[in-house]
Structures are given as structure tokens and as C-alpha cells.
């Protein structure tokens, strides 16, 4: 039986967060867990090596693989980690030359031909949703069938790159087996979420839908498309119960791009949580336009303690430029209603967006302070491959499109016309200071979590990182 090893490639906290590394997070990759479950259901021997979770080095993983001698190795990678994945793939090829190395995930899907041309150490790219492709691909490889018959891949043949065209998107996500998170290292101990997003410990994140019907120009929708598809409340409660009873998880972060798009689904899920009498806390991402008092009341009863809002900017002009599809009035109303129902809120903002000026950034800072937010996060805009803006950047400013430089936290990779990198760095620090150095926010921190003492070490580490970044020259 051929052995398949899926690998989450190395990406250090320093590479991801720069000087904020001590306060960074390390999330489990749910996509690998779905892929492994699909492969396992088809009677193929599969393992997962999560390098960031176990803090494994390149040589260490290569030695592990030599002992396992797998037939196939599958990487999944975002843009920032693609060079690291390629480096490890090259090292593996030197020691296990006959292994077939696959690359999947957001980056290869957004830039398939460019990635395969640049990195010859990848044999086959899996484009889009891997679950619809992986079984057909392994069947073809195991039985020496032509790869041209497998939709959703890109590969080399006779020095030519061949793209077989897109695979069909999964219509019913409930057809997928439960994610194989049992193949990950102990999920109650090896994953470190950002502390501001956690109410209790241990915590784990879920994504319960795919696709996005909205058209924000900064977002890459190449993997899951524009059609919104979702797990049923029954499937979600089954996942929650497995995490709760089998792994001891007591906090869940729903990281769907828009968890509350279907209020009917949200309501039914909340009813199940209450009926099952599950004692856990949870949070979610939501658009301001999805909020109303009735659904918030139901969510609060079911244990929702926090909503994370993607607000992006305090300038309506900038919001319209990026096609966000919300108004500042909707944001104010959503945050206000959330506070009234006793649920915490975080506002996510970006700085350095197209048409941004010092004035629009000032509007964003003032707007964030005006809102009754409990937390505030502002990152640099990074032009992601696959997004509409990626090909339109020259209209709005200058960009460093080196894939290793597309950071949200470390430094700006895009500078709008009329601004400098120094402007953005200075204003980023100013935004943080003005939001957090206010009595209301300072006094709230000792009460952020019921488990303050349990998390004191993480709070100190994160606080040290923030002070070093924002207050030292």
C-alpha cells in the first residue's frame, strides 16, 4: 500500500509576524485534514506532518521521510510559504529521488503556471478544491493512467506544462468525511491561537463554509470560487461534539469568511448547541450587513462571546474603491447592536489600500476609536495573487510582488501613490497607540478572559512583542 504524507511547510513566527512574533498564532490547517480524511476513506495509508506546530526543521523532516519512504508527498502552501515548501521539496528529492511531490493550496491555485515554471521540484500541482481531485489523481498514478484525464491538476510532460482545466466544485460539503484532525499532533496542546480571539482553553478553529458571494477586490477567491456553500448545522454540531468529547476543546473560532450569511443555519446550530448542553465558548467572523438583534440574542445564549468584523477602512471612499459592499453606518449599527447584546467585538482594518491617503488613514483611526470595539487590529494591505487588485496595482501605487515579501504584519509591500513606506509604518504605530492607550481599553484587559491566570504567560509574551514593536524605534 503506497504511503502518502501531507506536509504543512515551515513558516516561522518571525517570517509571518516579524517583531510581533511572540504574540503571533499557529493555526491547524483544516484543508489538510479534509484531504487526509478523503484519502483514508479510500483505503490509502496517510500521515500528516505539521512542521510549524511541532517546530520541525528541514533536515529533521527529511530524515523522518527517509525512514517512512513514502510514494507521494503533498504540500499545501500559501504565498508567503511557497519558497520554504520548494526548499524542502528540493531537499527531499535529493534523498528520495523517486518520490512524487504534489503542491496544493491557495498559492498554486492563484498562480499555477508561474509556480510550476519557477519550482521544478514540484511534480504535480493540485488546483482548487483538492478533495475533488486527489482520489482521481492517486488512482491515475497508481494504475499508470494518463494524467490528462484528471481534471484540476497541472504537471509537466516532455518539457511542457499541461493544465487539465478546473475540477468541479463540491456542491454538498456534507459529502466530505469528518476532518482527520486525529492525524495532527495533539490539537489541545500544539496550536497557539492569538490570545485576543480566545475565551477559554484549549481552543481550535473551524471553517464551515466555502466560497464567497461578495466581490471585494483585495480577496483571493480562486480556490473556493464565488458561490457560497456550507456545511449543515448537523455536520457542524457533529464536528463540535468530536472536538469537545474526544479532544477536550472548550473554545471554537469559526473562521469562515462570513459565518452568518445564512441566519437560518446559524439559528439551528445555536439550537443544537443549547440542546446538547455543551459548555464551550465560540466566536466568528461576520460582515456588518449580516447583524441584527434577534440573531445576536440567539448566538449569545448558545455561547458566542465575540464577533470579528472585517471593516477594512473608516473611509467610505476607500471601501467603495475595494468594492467592500458595506457602509460606515452599517458598521456602526452592527458594533453597537453587538455590544448591546453583551458580545465582544473586534474590528479588522487594513492600511495602505488603493487610493489611500494620510487623510483616509486618519479617518480610519478616528472611526475605530469612535466605534465601541473591544479590540482593534490594523495590518498592511498585501496584494494577494489571485485577487482582482493583484493585476491592477499599477493604477494605484507601487508594489513589491516578490512572494516572500507579501506580508500583512512585517512591512508594507504596496505603497499607494502619494505615500511612502515610512508614512505607513509611522501611521500603523500611531493607530495602535491611539486605540489602545485609552482608559476604557486599558481597564478592560484584566477582564478579557475568565482564564486570565492560565494565559498570563501568553499575555506577557504578546505584550512584550507589542511594546517592542510599537514603542521602540
N, C-alpha and C positions, 0 to 999 in steps of 0.2 A: 504493500500500500504506500503510495507516494506521500511524503510528508510536506506540508505547506506551513511556512512560518510567516505570519504577518508582523511587520515591524513598524512601530511608531518611531521615526528617526530622531536623532538627538537635536534638541534645541534648548540651549541653556537659558536660565532666567536672565543672565546678563545679555544674551543675544536678543531676547524678547523685550526686556524691560529696561536695559541699561542700568543707570544708577538707582532705579526703583526696584532692582531685582529682589531685594529682601522682602518687599511687600507684594511680590508677584504671585501668580497662581499656577497650578499644574492640573489640568483637567484630563480626565479619561476621554479617549476618542471613541465615541459611541459607534461611529461608522465601521471601525474595525470589528467591533463586537457583533454587529449585524452580519458582516461578511463571514466571520468565523462561524457564526451560527448556521448560515446557509450552507457553507462548505461541510460542516459537521453533519448536518441533516442529510447530506448526500454521501455519507459514509466515507469521507476523506479525513485522514488524520491531520489535525490542525493545531497550531500553537500561536500564541501572541507574545511578542517581546516588546514591552513598553519601555523604551530607553529612558525618556525623561522621568518617568515615575520611579524607576529603580536607580537613576543616576548612573547608568552604564556608559562606559567609554567605548570607542570604536574597536580597539583591539580586543576588549573583553567580549563584545558581541560576536566578533569574527571567530574567536576561539569557541564560543558556545555553538555557533553554527557548524564549525568543522566537526564537532562531536555529534551533532544531530544529522549532518549530511542531508539536508532537505533537497527535494527535487525542485521546489518552487519557493521563491521568497517574494512577498508582496509588501511594498512600501505604500504608505499614504502620506501625502505631504501638502502643506500649504506653501505659498510662495516663499516666505521667509526661511523655510527649512529645506528648500529643494537642493541647494548646494551641499548641505550636510548629508542628505539622502544619497546624492550622487557620489560623494566621497566614500561613504560606507559601502555603496554598491560596488565601487571600483575595488575596494579592499577585499570584498567578498569574492569577486570574480578572480582575483589573483590566487586565492586559496581554494576556491571551489569552482573551477572554470566551467563545469557543465551545468551549473545551476541556472535556471531561468528566472530572471528578475523582472517583476511587474512593478509598475508605478501607477497609483491611482490618486484620487483626491481632487481638491479644488484647483491646484495649480496646473496639472496636466490637462484637466478638462478645459481650462480657460485658454491655455497656450499649447495645444498638443504637438503641432509640427515643430515649433520653435524649441520646445523642450526636448523632443526626440532628436532633433538635429544637434543640439548643444551637448547632450549627455548620452553617449553611445553605450554607457554601462547599463542603461535600461533596455531590456529586450522588447517589452510589450507595454504599452500604455492602456489603461482602462479608463474610458471617458464616460463621465456622467455617473449614474447610479450603478455601483458595482454589483449589487445583488442580482440585477437582471442579466449580467454579463458573465460573472465569474464561473458559474456551473457550465455554461456552454463552452467557455474558453478552456477550462480544465478537461472537459470531455474531448475537445478537439486535440489538445496537446497529448493526452494520454493515448488517443487512438490514431495519432498521425493523420488527422483530418486537416484539410486546408483551412487556414485561419481567415481567409477571405469570407468564409461563411459565418463568421461570428460577428454580429453587429456590436458596435460600441467599443472597438479597440483600434489602436494604431501601432504598427510594427514595421520592421524593415525586411525587405526581401530583394535580393540582388541589388543592393545599394540604393534601393528606392524606399521611401516612406509611404506606407499604404494606410489610409484611413478608411475603415469599413462603414462609416456613417453612424449616426446616432442610434442607440438602442431605445426601445420603447420604455417610457417612464412607468413606474409601478402605479397602477390605478388604486389598488386597495392595499394600504400599508399594513393592514392586519394580516395579510397573507404571509408577511415576514415572520420567521421564528423569533422567539424572545432573544434579545441580545445576549451573547455569550460572555457576559462580564465575569463569569466564573473562571475564565481563562486569563483574566487580568491579575496582576498582583493584588493582594488583599485591598479591596476598594474602600474599606473603612479606615485604612492606615496610610496608603501610599499616594493619595491625591490631596493636594492642598488648594482649596478654593480661596479666592480673595475674601478676606475676613469680613469686609463690609456687606457681603452678599450672603452671609451665613447667620442663622439664628441659633442653631444647635449643632452638635457634633455627634457622630460623623455625618458628613454631607456628601451628596452626589448630584450630578446634573443629568437631565434627560432632555431629549428633543423629541417631541411627539407629533410633529408635522413636517412637511417638506413643501418647497415651492413658495413663491410669494407673488401675490396678485398686484402688488404695488410696483411702481416704476422709478424708485429712487436711482438717480444716475450714478451714485458712488458705490452701489452694491453690485456684487458679482452673483448673478443668478444662473450661471452656466451649468452647475451640477444638477440642481433640482428644478430648474425651469420656473415659469411664471404661473403655473397652475397650482393652486393651493390644495394639498392632500393631507389627510390627517388620520392618525390612529383614533379608534373609537374609545369612548370612556371605559368600555370593558377591557380593552387591551391595556390601556394606561393603568387602570387600577390593578391589573394582574402584575404589571411591572413594579408598581409601587409596593405591593404585598411581598413580592420576591425580595426586593431590596430591604424592606422593613424586617421581615422574619428571617431571611436567610443570611443577610449581611449586616443587620443591625443599623441600617441607615435611619437617621432621625431628622434629616433636613434634605429637601429636594429643591433644586433650582431648575425650573423649566426654561430652557434656553432657546425655545422656538423664536423665530423672528417676530411672530405675532401669535402669542398663545391664546389670546381672547377673541380671535376673529369669529369663531362660532360660539356665541353665547349659550346656545343650546347644549353644545358639548361641554362647555365649562360648568354649566349648572349641573348637568348629570354627573360629571366627575366629582363635583363637590358633594353631591348627594351620596355617592358611593363612599367617599372618604368618611362622612359623618356616620353612615350606616355601619361601616366596618369598625368604627371606633378606633381608628389609627391615630396614635399620639405622635404626630410629627409636624414640623413646620415646613412651609414651602413658599417660594417666590416665583415670579415670572417676568418676562418681558412683554410689553404691551405698547400699542400705539395710543396716543392721546384720544384719537377719534373713536376708540372702542369702549371707552369708560362710561358707565352710568351707575347711579347709586344702588340700584337693585342688585346688579351682578356683584358689586363690591361687597354688599352685605352678605351675600351667599358665600363668597370666597373667604371672607373674614371668619365666618362660622366654621368653615372647613379647614382652617389653619393657615390661610395665606397671611403672611406678615409683612411682605414687601413687594412692590411693583417697580420694575426698572423701565423707565421711559426713554426711548430714543428720540431726543428733542433736536439735537444737532446744532441749532443756532437760535439766537434771540433776535435775528433779523429776518423779517418776513421776505425781504428781497432775496436773501441767500437761500432760504427754504424753498422759495419758488424756483430759483435757479437750479437747485439739485432735484427738483420735482418731488419733494418730500410728501406733498399732499396733505399737510396739516396747517392749521393757523395757530398763531400765538394765543388767540382766545381759547381755542380748543385745549391747548396745553395748560393754560391757567385753570380752566374749569376741571380738567382731569386731575391735576395735582391737588386742587382744593377739595374735590369730592373724595379722593383717596385719603387725605388727611382727616376729613370729617368722619370717615368710617373706621378710623383707627388703624390704618395700614400705612407703613412707612413707604417712602418713595425715594428713588434715585433718579437723577437726570443725567443722561449721557449726552455730551456735546462734542463737536469737532471744531478744530481751529485751523484756519488756512484753507478754507473751501474756495471754490471758484467765485470770483467777484468779491472776495473778502477784502476788507479794508480795516485800518485801525479803528474806524468808527463802528463798523459792524461787529468787530470783536468786543468793543466796549459795550455795545448793545447786548451782546450775548452774556457778558459778565453781569451787567445790571439786571438782565432778565432772570438769570439764575438766582441772583440774590433776592429778587422780588418774589419768586415762587416760594412756597412753603416746603421746599425739598429738605429731606433729611441728609442726603448725600449728593455729591456732585463730582462727576468725572469728566475731564476735558482732555481729549487726545488730539494729536495732529492728524489731519486728513492724509491718508496714504492712498494713492491711486492703484486700485487692485486690478490685475489682469482679469479680463472678462467683464468688467464694468463698462458702462457706456462712456464714462468720463475718461477711461484709460486711453481711448483713441482720440479724444477731443482736447487734451490738456493744453496744447499749444495756443488755443484760443484764450486761455485764462492765466497762464503763467509758465514757469519753468519747473521741470521735474527731473529728478534723478531716478531713472527707471531700472537701475541695477536691482535685480530681485533681492539681493542681500540687504538693500538699503530701504526697503519699503516698510518702515517702522511706523507704529502708531505712538510709541512712547519715547523712543531714544532721541530722535531729532526729526525735523521736518524733511520729507522727501519731495514735497511740492511747495513752491513759493509763488503765491499769486502776484501778478504784476502790481507794482507799487509798494510791495512789502519786501523785507529781507528776512533771511533766516534768523538774524538777531532779533528782529521785531517779534517774530513768532515765539521764540524761546522766552523772551522777556515777558510777553503778554501771557504766555502759558503759566509762568510762575506767579504773575500778578493775579490771574484768575483764581488760582488755588488759594493764595493768601487772603484775597478779599472775601472769598466764600467761607473759608474755614475759620478765619480769625474774627469771628463774631461771637458774642456771648451765648446766643441761642445754640449755636453749633457746638462750641467748646463744652458747655454744660451738659450737652446730651450724650457725650461719648462714654461716660461711666455706665450709662444705662442702655448702651447699644445692644447688648446681648445678655440674656439671662445667665449665660455661661461665661461671664467676663473672666473669672479667675482661671477657668480651664484654658482660655485663649490668651492669657496675659502675655505669654512668650511671643505668640504671633503678633499681638498688638505692639509690643515693644520693638520687634524686628521691623514691622511695617512702618511704625512711627519713625524709627531711626532712618530708614530709607527715605522717607518723605522729607525729613529735616535736612538730610544730606543733599537731596536734590534741589529743594526749593529755597533753602536758606543759605547755602554756601555757594560762593562764586566759583 
